[in-house]
């Protein structure tokens, strides 16, 4: 079983971490974060398919995910490059396949494509794009996974699904990797509406959850059930937890931070709910929180840091917290 993997979500501005920062300074800080991630031993750096800020739309810098990763690919040598994008019918499947393949070529085969169903509806509406209902978005995500796989391997592709329609589309250049990783974001682990209930496990290489440990366990159980049904190897599919992190020296410092309006009101979450799905605290507390996720089935963590654009927690996670986290657990043994 491979070791746990640690991925860094870049400070591209989508969560207002670059609010008030000049564009050129924000770009410098983001490049620094990518280079520091490679130095510290993070497995990959990630960008989101976002052009506006969250949790509210404000006129502050948000760097495009694809161009960001293309530039980062030329400033790094080892670290992987992940993009979390939006499937059809919001995004065009052929364009997604093209951009991902180009990034794979530019980076020497370091690309991972992840897809979600929802995106950011207020942004899509502001850009004049209709936002379909959740059922249609999940179906479009499944069609996108299939279409992308075909565009990367077939000379030309035609498909006439409800959400992805292609007529002899080309997918060149094709990726350098024989099978570039494709992950899916599951926003409802363990529930009937879970993406895992409809996607073919053989078509994906990973699933991403932003959820509490008990929800990750439910998602892991669902993945195990689906793999048993289809004959797929569950340990081949990476199980990633997307979360926010900030490391503090004392519990009092963390509690003071949690009690500020910026954290509670700004993000519209009660501190208890926030702490169920994220990691904020001392080194020992952060290690304990991450271990609960690993024990629930996580094999990988995609982390965005709440003290961005500073890199203090970026460094402390890898140097002080990660060495004490053990796992992951193997699922094949559970099937047996």
Secondary structure by P-SEA (a helix, b strand, c coil): cccbbbbbbcccccccccccccaaaaaaaaaaaaaaaaaaccccccccccccccccccccccccaaaaaaaaaaacccbbbbbbccccccccaaaaaaaaaaaaaaaccbbbbbbbccccaaaaaaaccccccaaaaaaaaaaaaaaaaaaacccbbbbbccccccccccccccccccccbbbbbbccccccccccccccccccccccccccaaaaaaaaaaaaaaaaaaccccccbbbbbbbbbbbbccaaaaaaaaacccccccccccaaaaaaccccccaaaaaaaaaaaaaacccccccccccccccaaaaaaacccccccccccccccccc
